[in-house]
Amino acid sequence: MRKYVLAGIFAATMIAPAAAKGGMQTWILVCAKSLAQSECNLTTASRWYHLPSPQPGGSSPAIKAARAKVGQDLEAGFYVAQEQFPAGVSMGERGKVFKACDAEPASPADAQEAEWARRGACLR
């Protein structure tokens, strides 16, 4: 138990400064209901939408509006979720594929990245 508390404190000290500095990169995800919410993420979502500007952590009016917009066209058997990362923290090389709102989105490097990119869009 103590290990988990220490890991949580460590993660908070690493993420909080980045989040305060630039907000959170936010994605609205559409996942199949057959997929547990804990498994819904950028790589497993049927569709994903990147918000063009960093948002506060949690749920801002822009995030609520984006979720509502995506939810309007939601097909039966799917649900809407969101994923956030601190704006100043790198998602790694593969993470560039998910930044659809960047001025120069990354070109997919392989078939897997091409599939992820195909499922995404910039949500304005």
C-alpha positions in Angstrom: 0.0 0.0 0.0 2.8 2.4 0.9 4.4 1.8 -2.6 1.2 3.0 -4.2 1.0 6.1 -2.1 4.6 7.0 -2.9 4.0 6.3 -6.6 1.0 8.6 -6.5 2.9 11.4 -4.8 5.8 11.0 -7.3 3.4 11.1 -10.3 1.6 14.2 -8.9 4.9 16.1 -8.4 5.9 15.3 -12.0 2.5 16.0 -13.7 1.2 19.0 -11.6 3.9 21.5 -12.8 3.4 20.6 -16.4 -0.3 20.8 -16.1 -0.1 24.2 -14.4 2.3 25.5 -17.0 0.3 24.6 -20.1 -2.9 22.9 -19.3 -3.9 19.4 -20.5 -3.9 18.0 -24.0 -7.4 16.6 -24.3 -8.9 13.9 -26.5 -12.6 12.9 -26.8 -12.8 9.2 -27.4 -15.6 7.0 -28.9 -15.4 3.4 -27.7 -17.5 0.4 -28.2 -19.7 -0.5 -25.1 -18.0 -4.0 -25.2 -14.8 -2.2 -24.2 -14.5 -1.5 -20.5 -14.0 2.2 -19.6 -10.6 1.3 -18.1 -9.5 0.0 -21.5 -10.8 2.9 -23.5 -7.8 5.0 -24.7 -6.3 6.6 -27.8 -5.1 3.3 -29.2 -8.3 1.3 -28.6 -10.9 4.0 -29.4 -13.0 3.6 -32.5 -12.7 7.3 -33.1 -10.8 10.1 -31.3 -11.0 13.8 -31.5 -8.2 16.2 -30.4 -9.1 19.5 -28.9 -7.0 22.3 -30.5 -5.9 24.0 -27.3 -4.8 22.9 -23.9 -7.6 22.6 -21.4 -7.7 22.7 -17.6 -7.6 19.2 -16.0 -11.0 17.5 -15.5 -13.9 19.0 -17.3 -14.0 22.5 -18.7 -16.9 24.1 -20.6 -14.9 23.4 -23.8 -14.6 19.7 -22.9 -18.3 19.5 -22.0 -19.2 21.1 -25.3 -16.9 18.7 -27.2 -18.3 15.7 -25.5 -21.8 16.8 -26.3 -20.9 17.5 -29.9 -19.4 14.0 -30.3 -22.3 12.4 -28.4 -24.9 13.9 -30.8 -23.8 11.6 -33.6 -23.1 8.6 -31.4 -24.2 5.2 -32.8 -25.9 2.6 -30.6 -23.3 0.4 -28.9 -20.7 3.2 -28.3 -19.9 5.6 -25.5 -18.0 8.9 -25.1 -14.9 9.1 -22.9 -11.9 11.4 -22.6 -8.2 11.2 -22.1 -5.8 13.9 -21.0 -2.1 14.4 -20.7 -0.2 17.4 -19.4 0.6 19.7 -22.4 4.3 19.8 -21.4 4.8 16.1 -21.2 5.9 14.1 -24.2 3.8 11.1 -25.3 6.8 9.8 -27.1 7.4 9.5 -30.8 4.2 7.5 -31.5 2.2 10.1 -29.6 2.7 12.7 -32.4 0.2 10.8 -34.5 -2.6 11.7 -32.1 -2.1 15.5 -32.3 -4.5 16.2 -35.1 -4.7 19.9 -34.3 -1.0 20.6 -34.6 0.1 22.9 -37.4 2.1 20.0 -38.9 0.6 16.7 -37.7 3.1 13.8 -37.8 3.0 11.5 -40.7 2.4 7.9 -39.7 5.6 5.8 -39.6 4.0 2.4 -40.0 0.7 0.6 -40.5 -0.3 0.8 -36.9 0.2 4.6 -36.7 -1.7 5.0 -40.0 -4.7 3.1 -38.5 -4.6 5.3 -35.4 -4.4 8.5 -37.5 -7.3 7.3 -39.7 -9.6 7.1 -36.6 -8.8 10.7 -35.5 -9.7 14.3 -36.2 -9.2 17.8 -34.9 -12.3 18.9 -33.0 -12.9 22.7 -33.4 
